[in-house]
Amino acid sequence: MFAVIRTGGKQYRVAKDNKIEIEKIDAKAGETVTFEKDDVLFADGGKKATVIAKVIEQIRGDKVVIFKKKRRQNYRRRKGHRQELTLIQITDVKAA
């Protein structure tokens, strides 16, 4: 059974035992997170569902380099950014 969940402004297709990286949520490693009601957009068979996940760890994504340049003006700016992410493992997808 699979479901589509929404978190951090993005949508993810999940099934049992999947590991996914999502936008950072306030939960410590080992805690259980539940997605239900408005967060579960679709479930297999069109039923309402609850998705239960376990937080594995809080991580940071790859560095994204922002580089600005104006030609012939001796203008160059370089910045970097690393997004904070949460690695979760889907433990169960329960139909309501």
Number of C-alpha atoms within 10 A of each C-alpha: 12 18 24 17 22 17 14 9 7 9 14 15 14 20 19 17 13 13 17 15 18 20 17 16 15 7 15 13 13 12 12 16 18 13 16 17 11 10 16 19 17 17 22 14 10 10 11 17 23 19 25 18 23 20 19 19 16 19 16 15 13 10 11 11 11 10 10 11 11 9 8 6 7 7 9 10 9 9 10 9 12 12 12 15 17 21 20 24 21 20 17 19 22 17 16 8
